[in-house]
Amino acid sequence: MATDSSFDGRTLVGVSNDDAGDVGTETRVRFEQTGDRIHAEDAGSDVVECNLLGTVDGTRWDVRSTRIDATGETALGHSVGEVSGLADGRRSVGDE
């Protein structure tokens, strides 16, 4: 299970996104982490299935994603962002 700085076993929920993004408030991203490598699967909003793979160093992540939406369209994504801890133990990722 997750330690304070780990994503392992955590589920992140979409809070906000830019107009071009597919993440919504129904998006749930379930993570596994081994060392600095993270893997996640998500679905929700317009995304039927998505896989993420990347690295995290505790304060910064770099992930790539492949996804398919409800219309059958496929897409690739790349996120580099700041990782921070919230007072209640949750994690926050701010995409650049």
C-alpha positions as CSV (number, residue, x, y, z in Angstrom):
1,M,0.0,0.0,0.0
2,A,1.1,3.6,-0.5
3,T,3.5,5.4,1.8
4,D,3.2,9.1,2.1
5,S,5.3,9.8,-1.0
6,S,4.3,6.7,-3.0
7,F,1.5,6.4,-5.6
8,D,1.4,2.6,-5.1
9,G,-2.2,1.5,-4.3
10,R,-3.6,5.0,-4.7
11,T,-6.5,6.1,-6.8
12,L,-6.4,9.7,-8.1
13,V,-9.6,11.5,-9.2
14,G,-9.7,14.1,-12.0
15,V,-10.4,17.6,-10.6
16,S,-9.8,19.9,-13.5
17,N,-8.5,19.8,-17.0
18,D,-7.9,22.1,-20.0
19,D,-10.4,22.3,-22.8
20,A,-8.4,19.8,-25.0
21,G,-8.1,17.1,-22.2
22,D,-10.1,14.0,-21.6
23,V,-9.9,13.9,-17.8
24,G,-13.1,14.7,-16.0
25,T,-14.5,14.4,-12.5
26,E,-15.6,10.8,-13.2
27,T,-12.0,9.8,-14.1
28,R,-10.4,7.3,-11.6
29,V,-6.7,6.5,-12.0
30,R,-5.5,3.4,-10.1
31,F,-1.7,3.4,-9.6
32,E,1.1,0.8,-9.0
33,Q,4.6,2.0,-8.2
34,T,7.9,0.1,-8.1
35,G,10.8,2.3,-7.2
36,D,10.6,5.4,-9.4
37,R,8.4,3.7,-12.0
38,I,4.6,4.1,-12.0
39,H,1.9,2.4,-14.0
40,A,-1.8,3.2,-13.9
41,E,-5.0,2.3,-15.6
42,D,-8.0,4.7,-15.7
43,A,-11.5,5.1,-17.1
44,G,-14.3,7.6,-16.7
45,S,-15.7,10.6,-18.3
46,D,-15.2,10.2,-22.1
47,V,-12.3,7.7,-21.6
48,V,-13.2,4.0,-22.0
49,E,-9.7,2.8,-21.2
50,C,-6.3,4.4,-20.6
51,N,-2.9,3.1,-19.6
52,L,-0.2,5.3,-18.1
53,L,3.5,4.6,-17.7
54,G,6.2,6.8,-16.4
55,T,8.5,7.9,-13.6
56,V,8.2,9.9,-10.4
57,D,10.9,11.2,-8.2
58,G,8.7,12.3,-5.3
59,T,8.2,15.9,-6.4
60,R,7.9,15.5,-10.2
61,W,6.4,13.0,-12.6
62,D,6.8,12.3,-16.2
63,V,4.2,10.0,-17.7
64,R,2.9,9.0,-21.1
65,S,-0.6,7.6,-21.8
66,T,-2.5,5.8,-24.4
67,R,-6.3,5.9,-24.4
68,I,-9.5,5.1,-26.3
69,D,-12.7,7.1,-25.9
70,A,-16.4,6.3,-26.2
71,T,-16.4,7.1,-29.9
72,G,-13.5,4.7,-30.6
73,E,-10.9,7.5,-31.1
74,T,-7.4,6.7,-29.8
75,A,-5.0,9.3,-28.4
76,L,-1.6,9.6,-26.9
77,G,-0.7,11.9,-24.0
78,H,2.3,13.2,-22.1
79,S,2.2,14.8,-18.7
80,V,5.1,16.4,-16.8
81,G,4.1,17.9,-13.5
82,E,4.7,18.8,-9.9
83,V,3.7,16.3,-7.3
84,S,2.7,17.5,-3.9
85,G,1.2,16.1,-0.7
86,L,-2.0,17.5,0.8
87,A,-2.5,17.9,4.5
88,D,-5.0,15.0,4.6
89,G,-2.5,12.6,3.0
90,R,-3.8,12.8,-0.6
91,R,-1.5,13.5,-3.5
92,S,-1.9,16.3,-6.0
93,V,-0.3,16.5,-9.5
94,G,-0.2,19.9,-11.3
95,D,0.4,19.3,-15.0
96,E,2.7,21.8,-16.7
